[in-house]
């Protein structure tokens, strides 16, 4: 994937990622490929269904809207209520860190520019940390 410069005029993550859903789709696909194959992500992989098609699509739709693009997830499913939807799963620091590991690795592997990776990683860290429902 072509490196995307972090432009001064970009306001949203959606714009930083190119202003279209395609880079988000590529990121999500790589994220789940890593999660599905890297032993370091075994903990979060075990929290997902065997077949990841629905998970891939929901994360793509959520991230598209979360980043400032079209609200695909809300249009189909309503408000995401992220924390509530994740409460049935034991999510602690390890699961948060595994999720972030997969996401940051995916960002690097698809060739996002380092300033974009840094900004996006910090914002996603807050979301991932908010999903924790276990003390460790």
N, CA, C and O atoms as CSV, one atom per row, in Angstrom:
chain,resi,resn,atom,element,x,y,z
A,1,UNK,N,N,0.847,-1.174,0.000
A,1,UNK,CA,C,0.000,0.000,0.000
A,1,UNK,C,C,0.889,1.232,0.000
A,1,UNK,O,O,1.943,1.246,0.636
A,2,UNK,N,N,0.473,2.236,-0.695
A,2,UNK,CA,C,1.213,3.487,-0.769
A,2,UNK,C,C,1.213,4.165,0.592
A,2,UNK,O,O,0.200,4.181,1.292
A,3,UNK,N,N,2.357,4.724,0.957
A,3,UNK,CA,C,2.428,5.457,2.218
A,3,UNK,C,C,1.592,6.726,2.124
A,3,UNK,O,O,1.640,7.443,1.124
A,4,UNK,N,N,0.836,6.992,3.164
A,4,UNK,CA,C,-0.044,8.155,3.194
A,4,UNK,C,C,0.600,9.213,4.066
A,4,UNK,O,O,0.833,8.964,5.249
A,5,UNK,N,N,0.901,10.399,3.518
A,5,UNK,CA,C,1.521,11.441,4.338
A,5,UNK,C,C,0.532,12.001,5.354
A,5,UNK,O,O,-0.665,12.093,5.084
A,6,UNK,N,N,1.039,12.371,6.512
A,6,UNK,CA,C,0.214,13.023,7.525
A,6,UNK,C,C,0.173,14.503,7.177
A,6,UNK,O,O,1.089,15.251,7.517
A,7,UNK,N,N,-0.868,14.917,6.513
A,7,UNK,CA,C,-0.982,16.299,6.059
A,7,UNK,C,C,-1.513,17.178,7.176
A,7,UNK,O,O,-2.322,16.746,7.997
A,8,UNK,N,N,-1.049,18.407,7.194
A,8,UNK,CA,C,-1.468,19.362,8.222
A,8,UNK,C,C,-2.969,19.633,8.162
A,8,UNK,O,O,-3.599,19.827,9.202
A,9,UNK,N,N,-3.554,19.650,6.956
A,9,UNK,CA,C,-4.951,19.998,6.802
A,9,UNK,C,C,-5.914,18.875,7.125
A,9,UNK,O,O,-7.117,19.120,7.220
A,10,UNK,N,N,-5.428,17.637,7.299
A,10,UNK,CA,C,-6.310,16.513,7.580
A,10,UNK,C,C,-6.904,16.669,8.974
A,10,UNK,O,O,-6.199,16.951,9.943
A,11,UNK,N,N,-8.196,16.480,9.048
A,11,UNK,CA,C,-8.887,16.687,10.317
A,11,UNK,C,C,-9.234,15.364,10.981
A,11,UNK,O,O,-9.090,15.233,12.196
A,12,UNK,N,N,-9.687,14.383,10.215
A,12,UNK,CA,C,-10.129,13.118,10.788
A,12,UNK,C,C,-9.160,12.002,10.435
A,12,UNK,O,O,-8.358,12.128,9.510
A,13,UNK,N,N,-9.246,10.908,11.184
A,13,UNK,CA,C,-8.450,9.729,10.847
A,13,UNK,C,C,-8.854,9.201,9.474
A,13,UNK,O,O,-8.014,8.710,8.720
A,14,UNK,N,N,-10.119,9.303,9.161
A,14,UNK,CA,C,-10.607,8.862,7.851
A,14,UNK,C,C,-9.852,9.593,6.742
A,14,UNK,O,O,-9.436,8.981,5.758
A,15,UNK,N,N,-9.679,10.896,6.906
A,15,UNK,CA,C,-8.927,11.679,5.925
A,15,UNK,C,C,-7.450,11.301,5.937
A,15,UNK,O,O,-6.832,11.191,4.878
A,16,UNK,N,N,-6.881,11.102,7.122
A,16,UNK,CA,C,-5.473,10.682,7.209
A,16,UNK,C,C,-5.244,9.344,6.511
A,16,UNK,O,O,-4.169,9.094,5.967
A,17,UNK,N,N,-6.262,8.492,6.533
A,17,UNK,CA,C,-6.148,7.166,5.914
A,17,UNK,C,C,-6.498,7.193,4.425
A,17,UNK,O,O,-6.530,6.143,3.785
A,18,UNK,N,N,-6.755,8.352,3.877
A,18,UNK,CA,C,-6.989,8.454,2.446
A,18,UNK,C,C,-8.356,8.940,2.041
A,18,UNK,O,O,-8.588,9.196,0.859
A,19,UNK,N,N,-9.273,9.075,2.984
A,19,UNK,CA,C,-10.589,9.620,2.678
A,19,UNK,C,C,-11.524,8.670,1.959
A,19,UNK,O,O,-12.491,9.105,1.333
A,20,UNK,N,N,-11.249,7.379,2.041
A,20,UNK,CA,C,-12.148,6.381,1.459
A,20,UNK,C,C,-12.126,5.140,2.344
A,20,UNK,O,O,-11.208,4.971,3.146
A,21,UNK,N,N,-13.119,4.276,2.207
A,21,UNK,CA,C,-13.164,3.087,3.061
A,21,UNK,C,C,-12.073,2.049,2.741
A,21,UNK,O,O,-11.752,1.220,3.593
A,22,UNK,N,N,-11.514,2.082,1.551
A,22,UNK,CA,C,-10.599,1.017,1.133
A,22,UNK,C,C,-9.389,0.822,2.052
A,22,UNK,O,O,-9.089,-0.319,2.404
A,23,UNK,N,N,-8.680,1.885,2.457
A,23,UNK,CA,C,-7.556,1.654,3.374
A,23,UNK,C,C,-7.984,1.036,4.705
A,23,UNK,O,O,-7.230,0.271,5.307
A,24,UNK,N,N,-9.172,1.361,5.157
A,24,UNK,CA,C,-9.663,0.779,6.407
A,24,UNK,C,C,-9.952,-0.706,6.194
A,24,UNK,O,O,-9.654,-1.530,7.058
A,25,UNK,N,N,-10.528,-1.041,5.052
A,25,UNK,CA,C,-10.773,-2.453,4.730
A,25,UNK,C,C,-9.451,-3.227,4.719
A,25,UNK,O,O,-9.365,-4.318,5.284
A,26,UNK,N,N,-8.430,-2.668,4.081
A,26,UNK,CA,C,-7.119,-3.322,4.008
A,26,UNK,C,C,-6.540,-3.494,5.412
A,26,UNK,O,O,-6.009,-4.556,5.740
A,27,UNK,N,N,-6.640,-2.459,6.237
A,27,UNK,CA,C,-6.140,-2.523,7.612
A,27,UNK,C,C,-6.851,-3.620,8.401
A,27,UNK,O,O,-6.205,-4.422,9.075
A,28,UNK,N,N,-8.165,-3.653,8.318
A,28,UNK,CA,C,-8.942,-4.646,9.074
A,28,UNK,C,C,-8.622,-6.061,8.600
A,28,UNK,O,O,-8.479,-6.970,9.417
A,29,UNK,N,N,-8.510,-6.251,7.304
A,29,UNK,CA,C,-8.185,-7.584,6.786
A,29,UNK,C,C,-6.820,-8.045,7.298
A,29,UNK,O,O,-6.664,-9.193,7.714
A,30,UNK,N,N,-5.843,-7.154,7.267
A,30,UNK,CA,C,-4.507,-7.518,7.745
A,30,UNK,C,C,-4.533,-7.761,9.246
A,30,UNK,O,O,-3.895,-8.694,9.734
A,31,UNK,N,N,-5.266,-6.926,9.986
A,31,UNK,CA,C,-5.400,-7.105,11.430
A,31,UNK,C,C,-5.895,-8.511,11.760
A,31,UNK,O,O,-5.310,-9.198,12.597
A,32,UNK,N,N,-6.969,-8.937,11.104
A,32,UNK,CA,C,-7.522,-10.263,11.408
A,32,UNK,C,C,-6.633,-11.388,10.888
A,32,UNK,O,O,-6.598,-12.464,11.485
A,33,UNK,N,N,-5.920,-11.165,9.800
A,33,UNK,CA,C,-4.972,-12.179,9.334
A,33,UNK,C,C,-3.881,-12.400,10.373
A,33,UNK,O,O,-3.492,-13.535,10.648
A,34,UNK,N,N,-3.396,-11.312,10.942
A,34,UNK,CA,C,-2.372,-11.412,11.992
A,34,UNK,C,C,-2.948,-12.088,13.224
A,34,UNK,O,O,-2.339,-13.006,13.774
A,35,UNK,N,N,-4.119,-11.639,13.661
A,35,UNK,CA,C,-4.736,-12.223,14.844
A,35,UNK,C,C,-4.968,-13.718,14.670
A,35,UNK,O,O,-4.843,-14.492,15.619
A,36,UNK,N,N,-5.305,-14.109,13.459
A,36,UNK,CA,C,-5.622,-15.509,13.175
A,36,UNK,C,C,-4.382,-16.391,13.073
A,36,UNK,O,O,-4.496,-17.614,13.155
A,37,UNK,N,N,-3.206,-15.801,12.897
A,37,UNK,CA,C,-2.024,-16.615,12.632
A,37,UNK,C,C,-0.865,-16.412,13.602
A,37,UNK,O,O,0.043,-17.242,13.638
A,38,UNK,N,N,-0.863,-15.359,14.372
A,38,UNK,CA,C,0.268,-15.056,15.249
A,38,UNK,C,C,-0.006,-15.615,16.647
A,38,UNK,O,O,-1.019,-15.286,17.264
A,39,UNK,N,N,0.892,-16.451,17.136
A,39,UNK,CA,C,0.717,-17.056,18.469
A,39,UNK,C,C,0.591,-16.012,19.571
A,39,UNK,O,O,-0.029,-16.270,20.603
A,40,UNK,N,N,1.174,-14.837,19.359
A,40,UNK,CA,C,1.099,-13.788,20.378
A,40,UNK,C,C,-0.313,-13.231,20.530
A,40,UNK,O,O,-0.592,-12.490,21.473
A,41,UNK,N,N,-1.199,-13.585,19.610
A,41,UNK,CA,C,-2.585,-13.112,19.667
A,41,UNK,C,C,-3.553,-14.241,20.013
A,41,UNK,O,O,-4.763,-14.083,19.852
A,42,UNK,N,N,-3.047,-15.356,20.479
A,42,UNK,CA,C,-3.903,-16.510,20.757
A,42,UNK,C,C,-5.006,-16.200,21.758
A,42,UNK,O,O,-6.114,-16.723,21.639
A,43,UNK,N,N,-4.721,-15.366,22.732
A,43,UNK,CA,C,-5.728,-15.028,23.738
A,43,UNK,C,C,-6.930,-14.313,23.150
A,43,UNK,O,O,-8.068,-14.673,23.452
A,44,UNK,N,N,-6.700,-13.310,22.320
A,44,UNK,CA,C,-7.849,-12.612,21.736
A,44,UNK,C,C,-8.468,-13.432,20.607
A,44,UNK,O,O,-9.669,-13.341,20.353
A,45,UNK,N,N,-7.654,-14.223,19.939
A,45,UNK,CA,C,-8.230,-15.067,18.877
A,45,UNK,C,C,-9.261,-16.011,19.461
A,45,UNK,O,O,-10.293,-16.273,18.844
A,46,UNK,N,N,-8.982,-16.522,20.654
A,46,UNK,CA,C,-9.892,-17.479,21.291
A,46,UNK,C,C,-11.220,-16.841,21.694
A,46,UNK,O,O,-12.194,-17.554,21.937
A,47,UNK,N,N,-11.274,-15.517,21.769
A,47,UNK,CA,C,-12.511,-14.816,22.108
A,47,UNK,C,C,-13.422,-14.624,20.898
A,47,UNK,O,O,-14.576,-14.221,21.041
A,48,UNK,N,N,-12.903,-14.913,19.717
A,48,UNK,CA,C,-13.647,-14.704,18.473
A,48,UNK,C,C,-14.210,-16.018,17.942
A,48,UNK,O,O,-13.715,-17.091,18.285
A,49,UNK,N,N,-15.236,-15.936,17.112
A,49,UNK,CA,C,-15.752,-17.162,16.488
A,49,UNK,C,C,-14.709,-17.766,15.535
A,49,UNK,O,O,-13.816,-17.067,15.056
A,50,UNK,N,N,-14.834,-19.047,15.272
A,50,UNK,CA,C,-13.908,-19.719,14.349
A,50,UNK,C,C,-13.887,-19.015,12.993
A,50,UNK,O,O,-12.818,-18.753,12.441
A,51,UNK,N,N,-15.059,-18.713,12.466
A,51,UNK,CA,C,-15.205,-18.018,11.188
A,51,UNK,C,C,-15.207,-16.513,11.460
A,51,UNK,O,O,-16.044,-16.024,12.218
A,52,UNK,N,N,-14.279,-15.780,10.848
A,52,UNK,CA,C,-14.077,-14.370,11.169
A,52,UNK,C,C,-14.756,-13.383,10.216
A,52,UNK,O,O,-14.576,-12.174,10.364
A,53,UNK,N,N,-15.519,-13.863,9.255
A,53,UNK,CA,C,-16.112,-12.966,8.259
A,53,UNK,C,C,-16.948,-11.870,8.914
A,53,UNK,O,O,-16.796,-10.695,8.578
A,54,UNK,N,N,-17.810,-12.230,9.822
A,54,UNK,CA,C,-18.665,-11.241,10.482
A,54,UNK,C,C,-17.840,-10.279,11.334
A,54,UNK,O,O,-18.101,-9.076,11.336
A,55,UNK,N,N,-16.860,-10.789,12.047
A,55,UNK,CA,C,-15.992,-9.938,12.867
A,55,UNK,C,C,-15.253,-8.934,12.005
A,55,UNK,O,O,-15.152,-7.758,12.357
A,56,UNK,N,N,-14.739,-9.395,10.880
A,56,UNK,CA,C,-14.028,-8.504,9.956
A,56,UNK,C,C,-14.954,-7.382,9.471
A,56,UNK,O,O,-14.576,-6.210,9.458
A,57,UNK,N,N,-16.159,-7.761,9.079
A,57,UNK,CA,C,-17.092,-6.779,8.528
A,57,UNK,C,C,-17.520,-5.769,9.591
A,57,UNK,O,O,-17.611,-4.575,9.309
A,58,UNK,N,N,-17.782,-6.238,10.805
A,58,UNK,CA,C,-18.214,-5.325,11.870
A,58,UNK,C,C,-17.104,-4.359,12.261
A,58,UNK,O,O,-17.369,-3.176,12.476
A,59,UNK,N,N,-15.860,-4.843,12.357
A,59,UNK,CA,C,-14.768,-3.932,12.696
A,59,UNK,C,C,-14.545,-2.925,11.571
A,59,UNK,O,O,-14.303,-1.747,11.834
A,60,UNK,N,N,-14.625,-3.378,10.323
A,60,UNK,CA,C,-14.496,-2.461,9.198
A,60,UNK,C,C,-15.565,-1.369,9.257
A,60,UNK,O,O,-15.252,-0.186,9.116
A,61,UNK,N,N,-16.807,-1.755,9.463
A,61,UNK,CA,C,-17.884,-0.775,9.504
A,61,UNK,C,C,-17.717,0.170,10.692
A,61,UNK,O,O,-17.915,1.378,10.563
A,62,UNK,N,N,-17.353,-0.383,11.848
A,62,UNK,CA,C,-17.162,0.454,13.031
A,62,UNK,C,C,-16.026,1.448,12.819
A,62,UNK,O,O,-16.202,2.645,13.043
A,63,UNK,N,N,-14.851,0.959,12.383
A,63,UNK,CA,C,-13.701,1.847,12.217
A,63,UNK,C,C,-13.936,2.909,11.146
A,63,UNK,O,O,-13.417,4.020,11.251
A,64,UNK,N,N,-14.708,2.577,10.128
A,64,UNK,CA,C,-15.015,3.570,9.099
A,64,UNK,C,C,-15.737,4.758,9.715
A,64,UNK,O,O,-15.373,5.905,9.454
A,65,UNK,N,N,-16.745,4.501,10.520
A,65,UNK,CA,C,-17.476,5.584,11.181
A,65,UNK,C,C,-16.682,6.236,12.292
A,65,UNK,O,O,-16.678,7.460,12.415
A,66,UNK,N,N,-16.006,5.431,13.105
A,66,UNK,CA,C,-15.219,5.948,14.222
A,66,UNK,C,C,-14.146,6.906,13.729
A,66,UNK,O,O,-13.830,7.892,14.394
A,67,UNK,N,N,-13.589,6.611,12.561
A,67,UNK,CA,C,-12.495,7.421,12.028
A,67,UNK,C,C,-12.974,8.717,11.372
A,67,UNK,O,O,-12.162,9.574,11.025
A,68,UNK,N,N,-14.286,8.860,11.201
A,68,UNK,CA,C,-14.821,10.079,10.608
A,68,UNK,C,C,-15.456,9.877,9.248
A,68,UNK,O,O,-15.879,10.842,8.612
A,69,UNK,N,N,-15.529,8.639,8.794
A,69,UNK,CA,C,-16.155,8.335,7.518
A,69,UNK,C,C,-17.625,8.010,7.677
A,69,UNK,O,O,-18.225,8.311,8.709
A,70,UNK,N,N,-18.204,7.402,6.666
A,70,UNK,CA,C,-19.628,7.036,6.730
A,70,UNK,C,C,-19.919,6.129,7.940
A,70,UNK,O,O,-19.123,5.258,8.288
A,71,UNK,N,N,-21.056,6.356,8.555
A,71,UNK,CA,C,-21.453,5.626,9.760
A,71,UNK,C,C,-22.074,4.267,9.400
A,71,UNK,O,O,-23.245,4.018,9.687
A,72,UNK,N,N,-21.292,3.407,8.780
A,72,UNK,CA,C,-21.787,2.130,8.276
A,72,UNK,C,C,-22.322,1.234,9.387
A,72,UNK,O,O,-23.374,0.613,9.237
A,73,UNK,N,N,-21.598,1.167,10.498
A,73,UNK,CA,C,-22.019,0.305,11.599
A,73,UNK,C,C,-23.347,0.784,12.186
A,73,UNK,O,O,-24.262,-0.013,12.387
A,74,UNK,N,N,-23.448,2.064,12.454
A,74,UNK,CA,C,-24.660,2.626,13.052
A,74,UNK,C,C,-25.850,2.445,12.114
A,74,UNK,O,O,-26.955,2.135,12.560
A,75,UNK,N,N,-25.624,2.640,10.817
A,75,UNK,CA,C,-26.709,2.466,9.847
A,75,UNK,C,C,-27.258,1.038,9.861
A,75,UNK,O,O,-28.459,0.840,9.676
A,76,UNK,N,N,-26.408,0.057,10.074
A,76,UNK,CA,C,-26.854,-1.332,10.047
A,76,UNK,C,C,-27.271,-1.858,11.421
A,76,UNK,O,O,-28.267,-2.572,11.536
A,77,UNK,N,N,-26.516,-1.510,12.456
A,77,UNK,CA,C,-26.737,-2.125,13.770
A,77,UNK,C,C,-27.190,-1.157,14.857
A,77,UNK,O,O,-27.571,-1.593,15.944
A,78,UNK,N,N,-27.159,0.129,14.592
A,78,UNK,CA,C,-27.456,1.100,15.632
A,78,UNK,C,C,-26.195,1.460,16.404
A,78,UNK,O,O,-25.085,1.123,15.992
A,79,UNK,N,N,-26.375,2.139,17.514
A,79,UNK,CA,C,-25.239,2.567,18.332
A,79,UNK,C,C,-24.384,1.354,18.698
A,79,UNK,O,O,-24.927,0.309,19.057
A,80,UNK,N,N,-23.043,1.476,18.614
A,80,UNK,CA,C,-22.197,0.315,18.883
A,80,UNK,C,C,-22.157,-0.135,20.339
A,80,UNK,O,O,-21.900,-1.312,20.591
A,81,UNK,N,N,-22.396,0.733,21.295
A,81,UNK,CA,C,-22.318,0.336,22.705
A,81,UNK,C,C,-21.146,-0.618,22.928
A,81,UNK,O,O,-21.323,-1.732,23.421
A,82,UNK,N,N,-19.948,-0.167,22.558
A,82,UNK,CA,C,-18.772,-1.028,22.553
A,82,UNK,C,C,-18.547,-1.774,23.855
A,82,UNK,O,O,-18.383,-2.994,23.857
A,83,UNK,N,N,-18.540,-1.056,24.941
A,83,UNK,CA,C,-18.242,-1.711,26.224
A,83,UNK,C,C,-19.297,-2.779,26.538
A,83,UNK,O,O,-18.959,-3.886,26.957
A,84,UNK,N,N,-20.544,-2.450,26.338
A,84,UNK,CA,C,-21.620,-3.401,26.615
A,84,UNK,C,C,-21.484,-4.655,25.746
A,84,UNK,O,O,-21.673,-5.770,26.232
A,85,UNK,N,N,-21.161,-4.478,24.473
A,85,UNK,CA,C,-21.026,-5.618,23.567
A,85,UNK,C,C,-19.826,-6.498,23.923
A,85,UNK,O,O,-19.804,-7.681,23.581
A,86,UNK,N,N,-18.843,-5.937,24.598
A,86,UNK,CA,C,-17.650,-6.703,24.943
A,86,UNK,C,C,-17.698,-7.269,26.367
A,86,UNK,O,O,-16.806,-8.028,26.747
A,87,UNK,N,N,-18.701,-6.926,27.152
A,87,UNK,CA,C,-18.784,-7.412,28.533
A,87,UNK,C,C,-18.831,-8.932,28.668
A,87,UNK,O,O,-18.304,-9.453,29.651
A,88,UNK,N,N,-19.430,-9.671,27.737
A,88,UNK,CA,C,-19.437,-11.128,27.895
A,88,UNK,C,C,-18.056,-11.782,27.785
A,88,UNK,O,O,-17.905,-12.966,28.085
A,89,UNK,N,N,-17.063,-11.024,27.363
A,89,UNK,CA,C,-15.724,-11.565,27.154
A,89,UNK,C,C,-14.785,-11.029,28.226
A,89,UNK,O,O,-14.820,-9.842,28.551
A,90,UNK,N,N,-13.950,-11.902,28.774
A,90,UNK,CA,C,-12.966,-11.485,29.770
A,90,UNK,C,C,-11.839,-10.749,29.058
A,90,UNK,O,O,-11.029,-11.355,28.356
A,91,UNK,N,N,-11.801,-9.428,29.252
A,91,UNK,CA,C,-10.804,-8.602,28.588
A,91,UNK,C,C,-9.993,-7.875,29.656
A,91,UNK,O,O,-10.496,-7.004,30.366
A,92,UNK,N,N,-8.743,-8.255,29.744
A,92,UNK,CA,C,-7.818,-7.619,30.674
A,92,UNK,C,C,-6.702,-6.935,29.917
A,92,UNK,O,O,-6.808,-6.676,28.718
A,93,UNK,N,N,-5.637,-6.647,30.630
A,93,UNK,CA,C,-4.498,-5.980,30.004
A,93,UNK,C,C,-3.893,-6.831,28.889
A,93,UNK,O,O,-3.509,-6.299,27.847
A,94,UNK,N,N,-3.807,-8.123,29.094
A,94,UNK,CA,C,-3.213,-9.011,28.090
A,94,UNK,C,C,-4.006,-8.981,26.789
A,94,UNK,O,O,-3.424,-8.877,25.709
A,95,UNK,N,N,-5.314,-9.071,26.883
A,95,UNK,CA,C,-6.163,-9.046,25.690
A,95,UNK,C,C,-6.081,-7.684,24.995
A,95,UNK,O,O,-6.003,-7.606,23.769
A,96,UNK,N,N,-6.098,-6.621,25.791
A,96,UNK,CA,C,-5.934,-5.277,25.222
A,96,UNK,C,C,-4.611,-5.178,24.473
A,96,UNK,O,O,-4.558,-4.688,23.345
A,97,UNK,N,N,-3.549,-5.648,25.111
A,97,UNK,CA,C,-2.226,-5.546,24.503
A,97,UNK,C,C,-2.110,-6.413,23.249
A,97,UNK,O,O,-1.450,-6.021,22.287
A,98,UNK,N,N,-2.740,-7.576,23.252
A,98,UNK,CA,C,-2.726,-8.427,22.064
A,98,UNK,C,C,-3.476,-7.754,20.908
A,98,UNK,O,O,-3.024,-7.793,19.764
A,99,UNK,N,N,-4.608,-7.146,21.211
A,99,UNK,CA,C,-5.377,-6.446,20.181
A,99,UNK,C,C,-4.545,-5.317,19.592
A,99,UNK,O,O,-4.482,-5.151,18.374
A,100,UNK,N,N,-3.906,-4.540,20.466
A,100,UNK,CA,C,-3.079,-3.426,19.999
A,100,UNK,C,C,-1.875,-3.935,19.212
A,100,UNK,O,O,-1.499,-3.335,18.205
A,101,UNK,N,N,-1.277,-5.013,19.649
A,101,UNK,CA,C,-0.148,-5.597,18.912
A,101,UNK,C,C,-0.562,-5.908,17.474
A,101,UNK,O,O,0.149,-5.555,16.533
A,102,UNK,N,N,-1.704,-6.563,17.303
A,102,UNK,CA,C,-2.186,-6.917,15.966
A,102,UNK,C,C,-2.471,-5.674,15.139
A,102,UNK,O,O,-2.144,-5.627,13.953
A,103,UNK,N,N,-3.082,-4.664,15.761
A,103,UNK,CA,C,-3.441,-3.459,15.027
A,103,UNK,C,C,-2.201,-2.672,14.617
A,103,UNK,O,O,-2.109,-2.222,13.474
A,104,UNK,N,N,-1.255,-2.499,15.522
A,104,UNK,CA,C,-0.044,-1.744,15.186
A,104,UNK,C,C,0.778,-2.499,14.141
A,104,UNK,O,O,1.303,-1.896,13.204
A,105,UNK,N,N,0.886,-3.805,14.303
A,105,UNK,CA,C,1.613,-4.594,13.297
A,105,UNK,C,C,0.935,-4.465,11.935
A,105,UNK,O,O,1.616,-4.323,10.919
A,106,UNK,N,N,-0.390,-4.511,11.901
A,106,UNK,CA,C,-1.125,-4.377,10.644
A,106,UNK,C,C,-0.873,-3.003,10.018
A,106,UNK,O,O,-0.682,-2.901,8.806
A,107,UNK,N,N,-0.873,-1.950,10.834
A,107,UNK,CA,C,-0.624,-0.612,10.302
A,107,UNK,C,C,0.752,-0.533,9.649
A,107,UNK,O,O,0.907,0.047,8.574
A,108,UNK,N,N,1.744,-1.119,10.305
A,108,UNK,CA,C,3.092,-1.127,9.729
A,108,UNK,C,C,3.126,-1.947,8.443
A,108,UNK,O,O,3.706,-1.518,7.445
A,109,UNK,N,N,2.511,-3.113,8.465
A,109,UNK,CA,C,2.588,-4.011,7.311
A,109,UNK,C,C,1.879,-3.478,6.072
A,109,UNK,O,O,2.275,-3.794,4.950
A,110,UNK,N,N,0.838,-2.676,6.260
A,110,UNK,CA,C,0.165,-2.132,5.074
A,110,UNK,C,C,0.814,-0.832,4.610
A,110,UNK,O,O,0.410,-0.262,3.596
A,111,UNK,N,N,1.815,-0.364,5.347
A,111,UNK,CA,C,2.599,0.776,4.896
A,111,UNK,C,C,2.072,2.138,5.260
A,111,UNK,O,O,2.328,3.103,4.539
A,112,UNK,N,N,1.340,2.253,6.359
A,112,UNK,CA,C,0.917,3.588,6.786
A,112,UNK,C,C,2.141,4.392,7.220
A,112,UNK,O,O,3.119,3.835,7.721
A,113,UNK,N,N,2.075,5.685,7.025
A,113,UNK,CA,C,3.157,6.572,7.439
A,113,UNK,C,C,3.262,6.582,8.962
A,113,UNK,O,O,2.253,6.488,9.662
A,114,UNK,N,N,4.477,6.695,9.465
A,114,UNK,CA,C,4.721,6.645,10.905
A,114,UNK,C,C,3.900,7.669,11.694
A,114,UNK,O,O,3.372,7.314,12.748
A,115,UNK,N,N,3.764,8.930,11.238
A,115,UNK,CA,C,2.929,9.870,11.999
A,115,UNK,C,C,1.465,9.420,12.082
A,115,UNK,O,O,0.809,9.646,13.098
A,116,UNK,N,N,0.960,8.799,11.045
A,116,UNK,CA,C,-0.415,8.295,11.054
A,116,UNK,C,C,-0.524,7.125,12.030
A,116,UNK,O,O,-1.483,7.041,12.798
A,117,UNK,N,N,0.456,6.226,11.999
A,117,UNK,CA,C,0.464,5.092,12.934
A,117,UNK,C,C,0.473,5.601,14.368
A,117,UNK,O,O,-0.274,5.100,15.208
A,118,UNK,N,N,1.301,6.582,14.653
A,118,UNK,CA,C,1.393,7.111,16.020
A,118,UNK,C,C,0.071,7.709,16.476
A,118,UNK,O,O,-0.393,7.412,17.577
A,119,UNK,N,N,-0.544,8.547,15.644
A,119,UNK,CA,C,-1.819,9.175,16.016
A,119,UNK,C,C,-2.916,8.133,16.190
A,119,UNK,O,O,-3.646,8.144,17.181
A,120,UNK,N,N,-3.021,7.244,15.227
A,120,UNK,CA,C,-4.069,6.234,15.265
A,120,UNK,C,C,-3.871,5.275,16.438
A,120,UNK,O,O,-4.838,4.886,17.092
A,121,UNK,N,N,-2.633,4.898,16.703
A,121,UNK,CA,C,-2.343,3.990,17.819
A,121,UNK,C,C,-2.754,4.594,19.156
A,121,UNK,O,O,-3.338,3.911,19.997
A,122,UNK,N,N,-2.452,5.867,19.350
A,122,UNK,CA,C,-2.824,6.514,20.615
A,122,UNK,C,C,-4.340,6.552,20.791
A,122,UNK,O,O,-4.847,6.289,21.881
A,123,UNK,N,N,-5.052,6.873,19.734
A,123,UNK,CA,C,-6.516,6.934,19.823
A,123,UNK,C,C,-7.109,5.542,20.036
A,123,UNK,O,O,-8.023,5.377,20.845
A,124,UNK,N,N,-6.603,4.552,19.325
A,124,UNK,CA,C,-7.132,3.189,19.474
A,124,UNK,C,C,-6.764,2.589,20.833
A,124,UNK,O,O,-7.500,1.752,21.357
A,125,UNK,N,N,-5.647,3.003,21.401
A,125,UNK,CA,C,-5.263,2.527,22.732
A,125,UNK,C,C,-6.355,2.899,23.740
A,125,UNK,O,O,-6.730,2.090,24.589
A,126,UNK,N,N,-6.854,4.122,23.634
A,126,UNK,CA,C,-7.903,4.558,24.555
A,126,UNK,C,C,-9.153,3.690,24.407
A,126,UNK,O,O,-9.776,3.318,25.401
A,127,UNK,N,N,-9.514,3.372,23.176
A,127,UNK,CA,C,-10.681,2.516,22.931
A,127,UNK,C,C,-10.427,1.115,23.477
A,127,UNK,O,O,-11.274,0.555,24.173
A,128,UNK,N,N,-9.268,0.552,23.164
A,128,UNK,CA,C,-8.941,-0.809,23.616
A,128,UNK,C,C,-8.887,-0.883,25.139
A,128,UNK,O,O,-9.349,-1.857,25.732
A,129,UNK,N,N,-8.332,0.133,25.761
A,129,UNK,CA,C,-8.244,0.126,27.217
A,129,UNK,C,C,-9.621,0.242,27.852
A,129,UNK,O,O,-9.864,-0.338,28.910
A,130,UNK,N,N,-10.524,0.982,27.223
A,130,UNK,CA,C,-11.881,1.132,27.722
A,130,UNK,C,C,-12.651,-0.196,27.683
A,130,UNK,O,O,-13.610,-0.375,28.434
A,131,UNK,N,N,-12.242,-1.116,26.821
A,131,UNK,CA,C,-12.928,-2.407,26.701
A,131,UNK,C,C,-12.578,-3.355,27.854
A,131,UNK,O,O,-13.262,-4.358,28.062
A,132,UNK,N,N,-11.518,-3.039,28.599
A,132,UNK,CA,C,-11.110,-3.926,29.699
A,132,UNK,C,C,-12.225,-4.051,30.731
A,132,UNK,O,O,-12.830,-3.061,31.144
A,133,UNK,N,N,-12.479,-5.290,31.135
A,133,UNK,CA,C,-13.454,-5.542,32.197
A,133,UNK,C,C,-12.877,-6.483,33.255
A,133,UNK,O,O,-13.593,-6.978,34.126
A,134,UNK,N,N,-11.583,-6.714,33.160
A,134,UNK,CA,C,-10.835,-7.511,34.141
A,134,UNK,C,C,-9.700,-6.646,34.660
A,134,UNK,O,O,-9.170,-5.811,33.928
A,135,UNK,N,N,-9.322,-6.838,35.922
A,135,UNK,CA,C,-8.302,-5.975,36.522
A,135,UNK,C,C,-6.910,-6.233,35.962
A,135,UNK,O,O,-6.064,-5.340,35.995
A,136,UNK,N,N,-6.658,-7.413,35.457
A,136,UNK,CA,C,-5.306,-7.703,34.921
A,136,UNK,C,C,-5.380,-8.236,33.524
A,136,UNK,O,O,-4.349,-8.532,32.921
